[in-house]
């Protein structure tokens, strides 16, 4: 049985209306679905229209054509209060709230349910407490928002969005300006909130590697479209992922799952070894421009082993004690192998 469709688009065309000019179309004829319990990442190069799509789905910008349905109802037909009770939005921009405690900012998420004075009822207080607990920011609740780190502030903003008790959450570049550990933490938090809470969560992001590892589905938006929707691994295997970023000055290698600079290949090498040292050896070789192949399919063969609890690399007759030594040796060794090859 398929999960419930929470947000759908029908023949959606997004872009901008300009007075006395034809509309500027960013992407057209999009039929997309966000389902309950799914964490979806929206990916695409700069300028492809990711933020335009997020704003259109959130009702902040009218579509040029087509329809957005939220829970089966046309988005344009919903009142602002009804929309806020079903959908929440987290943006990149920092909110200027001065010395406001984090818990008070989270409580602002109850605005679709409170009266004109913003008075919180018992059920509102309970919803705020649940949101704070779900995001794991109990220790931050009474701290002024202005004293929080970027990662902590973003968690507070996510808790504020959760306090609305939405079925759909949209986040535009929510991991921007965060360091890698905080980005990883935030991606796993969003995935958990989708799975455990039955929410449909869409995150627009430039974190391609994290999206491949964490998202249930990807929406790929290349410049001019069309949007490709699918499981991350399927989109990699059918080359849709590489095609979406084909003009970004780098090439996606589906063998390694990483981007490499076009024309940066310096040769091939074979690797034998296990565990963490072999993993980081492979990373170092790929970063230096070498394609790593299984043993017997390339020369030179690099063997990784441990001596005295530390990794050691054996390359033909040479023993290296660091990856820096390995990377310094390879160009000379590869040149020698080419000269010794038949016809070299």
N, C-alpha and C positions, 0 to 999 in steps of 0.2 A: 504493500500500500504506500503510495507516495505521500510526502508531507503536504500539509495545507499550503496553498499559494497565498502569501500575505500581500505581496505587491506584484503587479504585472503591468507590462506596457504593451500596447497594441499599435503597430505601425507608427511608433513614436519617432518624430523628427525634432531634433534640438538645434538651437542656434540663436540668432539675434535678429530682431526687427530694427531696421533703421529708417527714419523718416525719408521719404522720397527716394528710397533705394530698394532694390530687391532684398529679401531676407538673406542673411549670411548663415548658410547651413553648416553645422559642425558634423552631425551624423544623422542618418535617415533610416526609416523603416526598421526600427528596433522592436523586436518581440522578445521581451525578457521576463523572467520570473524569479522573485525572491521567495523562498519557501521557509516555513517555520523550522527552527532548529538548525539553520544553515548559516555558516560564516563564509561570506563571499568577498573576494578582493577584486576591485576594479583597477586594472593596470593599463598603462599606455604611455607613450612618450609625452614629453612636455608639449602642450599645445594641442593635444589630440581631442580634448574636450571633456576630461574626467570631471572637473569641477562644474562645468556646464550641465552635465548629466545629473550630478548630485543635486544641484540647485533645482533642476526641473523636477526630479523625483520628489524633492521636499516641498514643492509648491511655491518656491521662491521666485521661479521664473516660468513663464507660460511656454508650453511647447509650441513649435511652429506648426505641427500637425500631429495627429494621433492622440492617444489617450493614456493616462496613467490611472490605474485602478488600485485602490487601497482597501483590502478586504472585500473586493468585489464591487466597491462603490467608486464612482469617478472622483478623483482627487479634487477637481475644480468645484464639485458640488458640496464639499464638506466645509463647515464653518471652521474658523481658526481654532476654536476650542475643541471641536471634535477631532480635527486633524492632530492637535497637540496631544490628545489623549491616546492616539493610536501610533504616532510616529514621533521620534525625537531625532535631533540633529546635533552633532558635535563638530565644530569647525576648528581650524588651526589658530585663529586669532586669539590673543590673550585678552581676557576680560578684566577690565579695570574695576576692581571691587575694594581696593584699599585694605583696611584692617578687618574686613568681614571674616568671621570664622568659616572654616571649610563646611561645617555642618549647616550653617545658614545659607551658603551658596547652594548646597545640595537641596535644601528645602525649597529654593526657588523653582525647582522642577515640578512642584505641586501646583503651579499657577493654573493649569487647566481645570483644577478641581476646587480651588478656593474662591472665596468671595472677593469683592473689590478691594478689601482691606488686606487680603492675603492671610487671613487667620487660619491657622492649622487646626484641624480636628484630630481626634484620636487616630482615625484611619490614615490621616496624612502623616502624622508623626511616625506611625508604624511603617509606612511606605518609605520614608526617609531613612529610618533605621535599617530597613532591609537593604536599601540601595548601598548604604555605607558598608554594611557587612558583606554584601555580595562582591564589592570591589576590594574589600580588605583594607579600608582606610580608617578604622576605628581610632588608631593612635593619632590621626591627623584632624579629627573632628573639631577640636577646639583651638586649633592653631590658625592664625591669620593667613589667608590665602597668599598675601604678598610675601610671606616668608617661606613659601613652599618652593621646592625645585620644580623644573619643567615637568618631570615625570610625575611628581606628586600632584601638581595642578591638573594635569591631563586626567589622572584618575578621579579627581574631584569632579571634573566636568563630565566624565562618563557616569559617575554616580548621580550627578544632577539629571542627566538624560534618563537614567534608570528610574529615578524617582517619578518620572512621568508615567511609569508603568506601560511603556509602549510595546506594541507587537513588532514594530519595525524600528531599527536604529540605523541611521545613516551617519557616517563619519568621513569627513573630507581631510585627508592628510593628517590624521590624528597622531601619527608617529613622527611627524616632522619635528626637527630640533631636539630629538631625544637621542641619547647615546645608544649604542648597540644593545647592551644588556637591558635597558629600559624598553627598547623597541621589541625585543624578544618577549619580555614580560607582558607588555601590553597586547601583543598579538595573541599570546596564549590566554590572557584574560578575556579578550573578545570572543575567542573560540569557545571558552568555557561558558560564557554568558549566553551564547547562542545555543549550545548543546543542552545545558542544564535548564535554561529558562524557556526553551522552545521559541526563542525570538529569531527573527530574520535580521541579520546584521550585514550591512554592506560597508566596506572600508575602501576608500580610494587611497592608494599608496604608491610610493616609488620603491618600496622594499621588495624587489622582485624575488630574491632568494627566500625571504621569510614568507612571502605569499605562496610560493611553490610548496613550502614545507607545512604551512599552517592552514591554508584555506581549503574549505570543502569544494568550492568551485571558483573559477576565475571568469571575470568578464574582461576580455581583451579588446581594447579600443585603439586601433591604429589610426593615424591621421586620415580623415575622410571615411572611416569605417570600412567594411561593416563590423559590427561587434561580434566577437566569437565567444560563446558561452560553453563551458564544459569543465570536467574534472581536470586539475592541473596536469596530471601525467598524460592524459589523452591529448591535451593541447600541445604538450612538448613533443610527443611522438608523431603527431601529424604535421609538425613544423609550423603550426599557427603561432606559437609563442615566439619563435625566431623571426617569423615574418612581421609580427607586430612591432618589432624593434629593429627591423632591417636597416633603417636609415639613421640609426642612432650612433654610427661610428664604431660599433662593436658587433661582434658576431656571437650568437648563442650556440654553444657546443652542447648538444643534447647528450653526448657521451659522458660529459663531466657535470652537466647541469650548471655551467658557469659561462659568463661572458668573457670573451677574449678580444683584444684589439685586432682589427683587421690587418692581415699581413704580418702579424707578430710571431708566427711560428718559426722556431729556430731548429726544429728537428724532432726526432722521436726518441723515446727511451723506454726500456722495459723495467718493471719494478717487481721485486720479490720481497715479501715481508708481511707482517701482520701487526695489528694493533695501532695504537696512537702514533708511534714514530713513522709507520708506513703511510698513514693518513696525511700527516703533515709533510712528508716527503713528496707525496703526490701533489699537494697544494703548492709547494714551493716550485716544483718542476713546471706545473701549469702556469703559474704566475710568471715564470721566466720564459715562457713561450714554447715549451716542449709538450708534445702530445704523449701521454703515458699509455702504453699498450701492455697487454699480458706478456709474460715471459715466453720467449721463443718467437715473438712477432716483431721484435725490434732490437737494435743494438744502440748504445751499450746496455748491458744488464746491470741494474743497481740493486744490490742486496742489502737489506736493512736487518741488523741483528743487534743484540744487546751484549755489552761487555761491562761487568761491574755495575750493572744497573743503569747504564747510559747507552744511548744508541750509537752505533757505528755503521758506516756505509762502506761497502766493498764494491769497487768498480774496476773490473779486470784485475790488474796487479796493484791498484792503488787503494789505500785505506784512508777514509776521511773521518774526522772526528766532529764535524759540524756540517750543516747544510750549506753554510757559506763556502766551505771548501768544495763541496759537491758542485755547486753552481759555478765556481771558478774553474773547476777541472773540466766540466762537460764540453765547453766550446772547443778546447784543444783536443779532447779525446774524440769528439765527433768528426773533427777535421781529419784526424789520423785515420779513422775508420773509413772515411770516404776515399782517402788516397789509397788505402789497401784494397778497396773493393774492386772487383773485375771491371776494367774499363775506366777506373778512376784516375 
